[in-house]
Amino acid sequence: MGGAETLDIARDGIWTLILISSPMMLVGLAVGVIIALFQALTQIQEMTLVFVPKIVAIFITMLFALPFMGATMGSYMDRVVDMIIMGG
């Protein structure tokens, strides 16, 4: 296995990581912005107010995204195993 194949595996791994984490990151971002807007409008400056809704929203998103995450990681692993079997 040469440098090009190693870079292809690393690039695919990083892309898989981005695909898997993006639904939860986007939901966390949206909930954070909504709560920050709520805090700005009501002038409630409680720092811990953000954590519980964000954790619950990310957990629910993770439950719905688990099949997608498993399929994406499985297809990446299949590609890596195929490259190992073929010898590069």
Secondary structure as the mmCIF struct_conf table of DSSP 4:
data_model
#
loop_
_struct_conf.conf_type_id
_struct_conf.id
_struct_conf.beg_label_comp_id
_struct_conf.beg_label_asym_id
_struct_conf.beg_label_seq_id
_struct_conf.end_label_comp_id
_struct_conf.end_label_asym_id
_struct_conf.end_label_seq_id
HELX_RH_AL_P HELX_RH_AL_P1 GLY A 3 THR A 42
TURN_TY1_P TURN_TY1_P1 GLN A 43 GLN A 43
HELX_RH_3T_P HELX_RH_3T_P1 MET A 47 LEU A 49
TURN_TY1_P TURN_TY1_P2 VAL A 50 VAL A 50
HELX_RH_AL_P HELX_RH_AL_P2 PHE A 51 MET A 86
TURN_TY1_P TURN_TY1_P3 GLY A 87 GLY A 87
#
